[in-house]
Amino acid sequence: VNGIEIYRMKIDSKVASRFAHNLITSRAVNRGNVHKEVFFDVEIPKTAFITNFSMTIDGITYPGNIKEKEAAKQQYEKAVSKGQTAGLVKASGRKTEKFTVSVNIAAGSKVTFELTYEELLKRHFGKYEMFIKVKPKQLVKDFEIEVNIFEPQGIIELEAEGTFITNDLQNVIKKTLSDEKGHISFKPTLDQQRTCENCSQSLLDGDFTVKYDVKRTTPDNLQIVNGYFVHFFAPTNLPKLPKNVIFVIDISGSMSGREIEQTREALLKILDDIKEDDHFNFILFGTDVRTWRDTLIKATPENLDEARKFVRSISTEGLTNLYGGIMKGIDMLNAAHEGNFVPKRSASIIIMLTDGQPNVGMSNTQDIQTHVKKAIEGKYTLYNLGFGYGVDYNFLEKMALENKGLARRIYPDSDSALQLQGFYDEVSNPMLIDVELNYPENEIADVTKNTFKHFYDGSEIVVAGRFRDVNQNSLTVDVKGEGANDALSFTTQQDKEQTAKAFPEQEYIFGDFIERLWAYLTIEQLLEKRIAATGEEKENFTAEALDLSLKYKFVTPLTSMVVTKPEDENQAEIADKPTEGKDIVTVLLKLLSCSSKERLVWSTSPVHYVLSSNPTWYTSVDGDPHFIISVPQKEDAICFNINENPGAVLSLINDPVTGITINGELIGDKKANNDAKIQNTYFGKLGIANKHLDLKVTVTPEKINIQNETGKTTFTWLHSVMLQQEGLTMIINKKKDLVLSMGSGASFVVVLHHVWKKHPLHKDFLGLYTLESHKLSEQTHGLLGQFFHPIDFTILEIHPGSDPKKPDATMVFKNKELTVTRGWQKDYRRDPEHGIDIPCWFVHNNGAGLIDGVHTDYIVSSLF
């Protein structure tokens, strides 16, 4: 593809006791005559942690090191100030996160990329699933997927399938199974990869999935290796517990249309799966809360028929009384249990679906969490399903975790009904409640979660821990739970020698996998606890998770990976674990061969990038007038417009310490545009002054006037000029731009925009770009100046806006919530005629809520 050939790609997976170690190797060569960008682009499971990444270019390896996120960021910023750049895309789909790195490779040169990630395979519907995304984007001479599985319990039902597998490719999948070992390979030839004879398009585009289960002669399995243990618990052949399920459904106006249609469709299918021993009810909340029945109803055929009629009649109305809906569900379950209307041995579940944020009744999410947790008191499990991107997912997740449940995002696609039904299927068959796995406290330290409200059919409970005495040889576990008919209670024993016999071929597996499994599970659960915690407790969970992430080299939400250049030890960030709430944001850094004077400006989705001539972030105002504020600590930008009448003079920069001020006067079009609601305005004159130097520079599209104690000098834009005086450096690039530096302060670029002289509307105008703005004082203010020093903001809940190409979001800035839109503004420094699109978060209404005060506060009487 464009002279770049991927000549080898291998996905090598090793699984030992459900813990998977995956190495993706990609080798490419630039067969062109000039240097080209080579991309390494792969999607990995969301539940996985990256543990290593490296590039080998012409025999030199650039290794990855995992650092605490803030430390990595500081190293990155230090590196880019020296011209070093590197890259990552972090974008989350439903099941995967996308990792992309690109590098410029000289003609004839080769590059090898290696990415390693690890994950604990979860058991769903009776099978463990390994998900591999296959998308090489071109034919690959040597392509291979190899999976080796080792399970000491023995393996059954080993399967491999791919969404892209044709009848011809089916025979290419090789599978062998021998008791505790399983092996799968997939190695298609070039011809087998083609979509048709002599085609250059590849069939390899989709999902490759490996599924298997293990033999179970006992309800559980205990393994001990090198001072660590893992305990798998998945009893079979238990009678199903009756369940009491309340569906709490958002019917506010925002659910109208496709969303409520898919909800009705999913509920009708769910009703087909409800068992006759179950009890259920529906609670609908808009502005008001209403129920289908006053109490839980047994799932008799007659009641199910009535329920179907009710579901078909559900319509939308009103606002979002989320708190009222949940509390009604809790009260109904309380009444059912207190009145003995439901079996004593039964599982009680609340499943809530919402697409918005609470705005009727109790609307403070912190208060809702507190009241709901107090009302449930650990008796019931709460599952929160967030439909689309308008929800406060962090709130839903925290509330679910506090009440022994979980949150799940339902993506607004054509299969939303199947997503809803699929979630219900996971929790529809409870086998046990109140499960406890107890280990001797005097023998075991740092045990992972060991109490579970429910155990569902086809799933598995996994607990891991560390021995206080590394040399301890055995472990005894007591397991308890409540089943449909009676209590479950048994004791399991295991010793190191039994485990050692089960692992006779250590070379078949990878390293201290049980220790790493324990670390993985511990980090995962600490991050969950951190979501629901506050204050000192949250800080403790964060510190523990960070320490383990660094020790075991996992890229988590608390760590980043940096790549080290061996020859000069400059470093740049390349890997960062996304967190929920940023799922659809794509962040791109391009790894380019830049000179020391070049700098990569990068930002969030949609992906654009621009090389600039200065090594620092900048702020600017240009166009109509459009303000762009770079926020380097976020690797992003904010933008806003100012709409004022021609003749208004705006304060752009005012620094009382350095004495530098810049004001800009607006001009309008030659005549009013009848099609425009607001007249277009531009900067037609800039006044740049330094009172300490007694210096004033007036810039218009026709000329540049410099006035100081020696007098007044005038220049035109017709010639290139370089001027150096005491405290002043000025460079005019003929008919293009002006670069101005005064004293030890910042530098500024004024871009000249030429408009066709006979244009019926527009006039020539100016744009202003600030360089090295950090040299101005902290007291600097003005529409641009107030942003010269670090600012912070958080983007929450990105969701479709009125323009399909421009999503909306909530920006939290200085404890204020602003509605912002993902858009573009033009950077005209490199291309004054056409400009380059810079993605940014657009703040509406003249920057209201972002700028200090209101925009009219910045109108001044004159240029100086």
NORFENRA-V783207 format. One line per field, one symbol per residue. phi: phi as a letter, one per 20 degrees, with the letter a starting at -180 (. if undefined). psi: psi as a letter, one per 40 degrees, with the letter a starting at -180 (. if undefined). burial: + if it has 16 or more other C-alpha atoms within 10 Angstrom, else -. A space follows every 10 residues. Layout:
phi->???
psi->???
burial->???
//
This chain:
phi->.lnedeebbc dddccclmed dcdddcdcce eeecfceddd cbdcfgfedf dabbcdclnd ededcecggf ffffffffff fenecbbbdc cdefdcdddc ccbfcfgnec cddccdbcbe feeclnbecd dcedbfmafc gcdbdccddc cffndclfcb bbfdfegffg fffdccbble dccccbcffg ffeffbfmfd edffbrddcd cacdfcecfb bcccblnccc cdcbfcmeff ffcdcdeddf dfgfefnfff ffffffffff ffefefeecb adcdccfddc dfcfcfdfef gfffffffff ffefcdamec efffffffff fffgffffel ecgfebddcd ddcbccdfbc mfdfffffgf fffffflmec dddddeemde eefgffffff ffcmdbdbed ffdfdgffff ffffgfdecf dbclecddcf ffddclffgc ccfcddgndb ecccacffdg efebbdcddc adefdbfdbb cdcbcgfffg ffcfdfffdc lefffffgfg fffgffffff feeclfffff ffffffgfgf femdecfdcc ddddegfcmf cbfcbbffdg odgeeddcce ecedffeebe ecbegffbbb ededecfbdb cbmdededdf cffdlbbdcb dddcfgnfdd febbdfeene ccccdecdff bfefeefcff cbedbcddcc ffeldccddc febcddcbfe pccccdeece cccccfmccc cdeglcbcdc ccmeefdcdd eededggegf dedfbccccd dlfffeffef cogeffdfcg ccbcdclfbg dfegecfebd declmdddec cfbcceddfe cfedmcfdfa eeeellmgne ffmcfffeed fbfc
psi->hfehhhehhh hhhhhhfehh hhhhhhhiih eaeiiihhhh hihiideihh eihihhhfeh hgiihhiidd dddddddddd eeehiiihhh hhadeiihhh iiihhiheii ihhhhhiiih hihhfeiihh hhhhgeeihh dghhhhhhhh hdeihifhih iidehidded edhhhihgbe hihhihgiid ddeidiheie iidggahhhh iiiiiheiei hhhhhfeiih hhhgiifiih iiihhhhhhh fideeibddd dddddddddd ddehideiii ihhhhbdihi ididiihifi dddddddddd ddehiiiaag gddddddddd ddddddddef eiidgihhhh hhhieaihei bhehdddddd ddddddfedi hhhhhhhaee igdddddddd deffaiihhh hgadfddddd ddddddeegh diifhhhhih dedhifiahe hhdihiheai hhhiihidhd eheihhhhhi ihaddiihhi hiiiiddddd degdgdedah agdddddddd dddddddddd deiibddddd dddddddddd defhhieeii hihhhddeei iihehhhiii efdehhhhhh higiieeihh hiaiiihiih hieieiiiii hibfhhhhhh gdeefaiiii ihhiiidhhh hdhhhedeeh ihihhiiaid ihhdehdhhh iihehhhhih ddefhhhhhi edihhhhaee ahhhiieeih ihhhihehhh hhhhfcihhh hhaeaiiihh hhhhihdehd diiiiiihhh ifeeeiieeh aidddeeeih iiihhighih adhdegiiih hhhfeihihi hhaiihhedd gdddihhhii hhhifffhdd ihaideeehi did.
burial->--++++-+++ ++++++++++ ++++++++++ +---++++++ ++++++-+++ +++++-+--- +++++++++- -++-+++-++ ++++++++++ ++---+++++ +++++++-++ ++++++++++ +++--+++++ ++++-+-+++ +-++++++++ ++++++-+-+ -+-++---+- -++------+ +++++++++- -+++------ -++++-++-+ ++++-----+ ++++++++++ +++++----+ ++++++++++ +++++---++ ++++++++-+ +--++-++++ +++++++++- ----+++++- ---+--++-- +---+++-++ ++++++++++ -+++-+---- -++-++++++ ++++++++++ ----+--++- -++-++--++ ++++++++++ ++++++++++ ++++++++++ ++---+++++ +--+--++++ +++-+++-+- ---++-++++ ++++++++++ +++++++--- --+++-+-++ ++++------ ---+++--+- --+-----+- --++++++++ ++++++++++ +++----+-- ++--++--++ --++++++++ +++++----+ ++++++++-- ++++++++++ +++----+++ ++++++++++ -+-+++++++ ++++++++++ ++-+++++++ ++++-+++++ ++++++-+++ +++++++++- --------++ ++++++++++ --+-++++++ +--+-++--- -----++--- ---------+ +++-++++++ ++--++++++ ++++------ -+++++++++ ++++-+++-+ ++++++++-- --+-++++++ -----+++++ ++----++++ ++++++++++ -+---+++++ ++++-++-++ +---+--++- --++
//
